[in-house]
């Protein structure tokens, strides 16, 4: 398995941090732009970055999202219509990407950094 644009695109609207800085843009084929903490925009190869994500095991834990404590919960669909079911699925999936959960198994494949390892080293981590 290798890191591809499809693995990162759905996180982009939610300020995905990487080991190179904040992922700012997906340019083309294998090129990304990252905004460094000092404001500098760096263009690089996709294979040269690692996104910082939460493992799915964090679904059962209280997590910090932008300074607020949250626990992931799965919405229960209200009603039986197909629209209710799709709305339910969309909200759950959107939250997984918004809170940077590793839905593609990138951490276990060595293609992403487990956010918990950074928290353990630094004491805290701001996901945005």
C-alpha positions, 0 to 999 in steps of 0.5 A, a space after each residue: 500500500 502507498 499513500 495516494 491523493 484519495 487517502 487525503 482528499 476528504 481530510 483537506 477541508 478540516 485542516 489536516 496536519 502532517 509531519 511537514 506542516 498543515 496540508 494546504 492543497 493537493 495539486 496533481 498526481 503526486 504533489 501536495 502543498 503544506 503550510 509550515 508553522 512559520 507560514 511558508 508554503 512548501 511544495 513536495 512529493 506525496 510520498 514524502 509526507 505522513 498525515 497525523 491521524 487518530 486510530 479507530 481505537 480512539 472511537 471509544 475514548 474521550 478525545 480533544 478536538 480543537 481544545 474541546 473534549 468529545 467522544 465519538 458517537 454514532 448517530 442513530 437514524 430517525 425514520 425509515 426512509 432512504 433519505 434518513 439512512 443516507 443522512 445518518 451515514 453521511 453525518 457519521 462519515 463526515 465526523 470521522 474525517 473532520 476529527 481525523 480518524 484513520 479510516 484507510 488504515 494508514 497508521 498500521 501501514 506506516 503511512 501516517 502518524 498516530 496522534 497519540 504518539 505525539 501527545 505522549 511525547 509533547 503532552 498535548 497536540 492541537 489537531 488544527 
